């Protein structure tokens, strides 16, 4: 297939070459962030479009190619003023600059050389200085005066570069992707076809001064009698003097072609690792990425945008492509809310995986009504509610040694051990207003009791069991805080439950395994003890994974430091529990069976609003008349869905609920479908 007037040689490569000639800021950061690009190849191009293009190209660099850019930065940035003048003597002789101006040009050249790598490293700091430096501005004005043109600005150089881009695009429009990659990767060290293409494009652009409305840079060059030969000789001097220049240009050219291939993601001959071997920066197989953000609405395959260096993998997204994925998701789900875009990294062979999400992505998600961004790889999924953030975020997930957990417990491990970290605006953040949902893949579960599997959190050399819902070969658990997590078979036994073993023994074990209910100490559960309103609030919120740090409560009898305060806050916010009054919760009061059933009903309805109620369900209880009017709907819902059952035809609505009864109703709620 052909690229249909896409470039074989990247704008960045041309930018570096041209910048090296004149010593002014043509780097991609400048184009994207500071030059206010409005014209490109006779067509409008927004800053966002240019930046997206630049980032898409840089995302394709291999580690070896990245090192090529770094090598160029280090070598070119350290050349002396004398060497700089020798390289660019063919052009500088026509400019006839004074000593101070030559020094300015040399300094600008070394700065631009640094920026070429800084773009990869997402460092913007040098760009503004290059463009707005008073010495650079003054030098441009002097050159304009010498050439007899009205003005000369950085924007003029931007248009110049895009004109070279357009010429290159027209020249190679008929070439196949294989031909282009071979052309770049297999170019010889002298007088190669890549140079020929670039030379021809430069010549054509410099001749634009003959066209009405021709480029200012071309007019300056023409008026000062700077010929295409002068520029070509300067480029040759650059390559001869700075050996790292050619590999850097070649690396960027290869990255450009990879970024714009649309042939299904196959490795083309001539690319590093391709059929022809190639010598354009090599270092392992590079697959031409196909990352169509709109192919499957809601699922964006970004596996080709993952780079691995050592034992760390990093996802390098292009903001514009993610925004397209948002639009496709919204279009496919018109009128729906709570949408989730999943970024699928595929199989990642690295212990640590980093996924940065820019501020632009976060803000766009909120603006477009995207509630969550999910990140999935190696069977693990992390779903992030993005509405709580207003800065760029970065998720880092590391698979750590099993001993992180097995050294703390004899319970059987049923997953790998994961360490999660989230930075917000560059600052590590461990507590979230809205829980982040982790979906951990299970392993080695043969012979384990799946109902006893629970997500465990490592806290100060101890394990805290958080629960989780087993879903096939995964377990799902919302987490309001980040730490190290793993799944274990949590066998909990109590020595005082024989009297309730027949009807509540299993339920107590499972609910305790999930961390939703605890013993009273010394191996006892106290199954017949009464349950307080505060205790049941905690049981319910923990069991249903409703913990939320953003929830607030205003009851005068609930201290903000009380152990039950966060659970009461969530329960009150969701309408699961109401206070005795607007100001009083009465946390230590015991709870009746009817109250417990009503709280369960409200909790389930908050998660499953379509769950039905049978109006006749209360007729099975001979004492239904004793249920308070305000609680009848709740008891009816719980009875309709077998969350509560009676005893000998009675419900005993006003009896105080026991801990064993609470465990049973919590167990049924956990398993409610």
Protein Blocks (a to p, Z undefined) as FASTA:
>chain_A
ZZehpafbdfklmmmmmmmmnopafbfklmmmmnopabeghiacdfklmmmmmmmmmmmp
cfklmmmmmmmmmmmmmccfklmmmmmmmmmmmnopafklmmmmmmmmmmmmmmmmmmmn
opaklmmmmmmomklmmmmmmmmmmnopabdcfklmmmmmmmmmmmmmmmmmmpcfklmm
mmmmmpcfbhpfklmmmmmmmmmmmmmmmpghiafklmmmmmnopafklmmmmmmmmmmm
mmmlmmmmmmmmmmmmmmmgcehopacehiahianlpanhgapjaddddddfklpghiac
fklmpccehjaccddddfklmmmmmmmmmmmmghiahiacdddebjaddfbdcddddfkl
mmmmmmnopabdcddeehiacdddfklpcbdcddddddddfklmmmmocbdcfbdcdddd
ddeehiacfbdfbdcddddddehkghiafklgccdddeehiacdebjadehjaccdddfb
dcdddddddddddfklmmmmmmmmmmmmmmmmnopaccebjhiaklmbccdfklmmmmmm
mmnopacfkbccfbfklcfkbmklmmmmmmmmnomaccfblkbgolmbccdfklmmmmmm
mmmmmmmmmbccdfklmmmpmklmmpcfklmmmmmmmmmnopacceehiaklmbccdfkl
mmmmmmmmmmpZZ
